[in-house]
Amino acid sequence: MDRVFSGIQPTGALQLGNYLGAVRFWVDDQHHSDAFFCVVDLHALTLDHDPAELRAATLRKAQELLACGLDPDICTLFVQSHVPAHTELSWLVECTTSFGELRRMTQFKDKSHGQEAVRAGLFTYPCLMAADILLYDTDRVPVGDDQRQHLELARDVAIRFNHRCGDTLVVPEASIPPVGARVMDLQDPTAKMSKSADSPQGTIRLLDDPKAITKRIKSAVTDSDNEIRFDPTTKPGVSNLLQILGAVTERSAEDVAAEYDGSGYGALKTAVADAVVEFVRPLQERYAELESDPAEVARILEVGADRAQAIAAKVMVRVRNAVGLLPRGG
């Protein structure tokens, strides 16, 4: 089987868009690939944070992923900082990457804009991301549009390293997830739903109380003509609701629009709310079980880190030898 790697930061609660756009495909990938999934806590250090909250958020993110269906018996789920080789390989990637390449990264430009003091870690962030991928001889990386540039850097680094030091690193390929629902913000349907706290009323978090989910969906922005049709350009709010209902009931947005044609926005919002609440119910029940047994989740992460370390250690032996580092004991 090919090897797949993907990671997610611990900050911010998983929301419906994360699940429908990425995590559900991870759940499917684990059955067809040698799959490695990582809570990338080191990446969260590029911004101000509370240490105690970061630890708690890292555990919560692992619990959320397990609740979504990741099975530790068939995939490897671990925490990035539990495998020290991530930072070692990151330094070697930095020594293979040019200043100009990092300066052109659009995410750095976006996140550093308007800041008086920018952490060096934010600038070299793509090097750690490349190391995350290259450390596991990854064949395939599921990516969205916002991460394509980072994957291209990882590919360029691997090719350049191999050219300089011999065939050492696997050059990863992008894996474009199947077309899924593009879930938009309920209050601003021209923007993607985000797991940040910027738009709480426009976001459906997987662990939100059913009453809160219902209230947010019924307060979703639509338009004034009360006509139900799938047209993201002229009717973004209605189309967003149709996409959500279609995604959680495994139908196309067009089929849903045909079913509710003439029903009015109130009926559509009620149907969406009821379907989403029912959709997240088993995830919430599983999360409650995991939350009640943090020792078991810690054990799962420990097993995952051991599996990841076993692969990483072999890769790093090749890398250290290729780059000319003296092994212990001569």
Secondary structure, DSSP 4 states (H G I P E B T S, - for coil): --EEEEEE-SSS--BHHHIIIIIHHHHHHTTTSEEEEEE-GGGGGGS---HHHHHHHHHHHHHHHHHHT--TTTSEEEEGGGSTHHHHHHHHHHTTS-HHHHHT-HHHHHHHTT-SS--HHHHHHHHHHHHHHHTTT-SEEE--GGGHHHHHHHHHHHHHHHHHH-S-S---EEEPPPP----B-SS-TTSB--SSTT-GGG--BTTS-HHHHHHHHHT----SS------TTT-HHHHHHHHHHHHHTT--HHHHHHHHTTT-HHHHHHHHHHHHHHHHHHHHHHHHHHHT-HHHHHHHHHHHHHHHHHHHHHHHHHHHHHHTPPPTT-
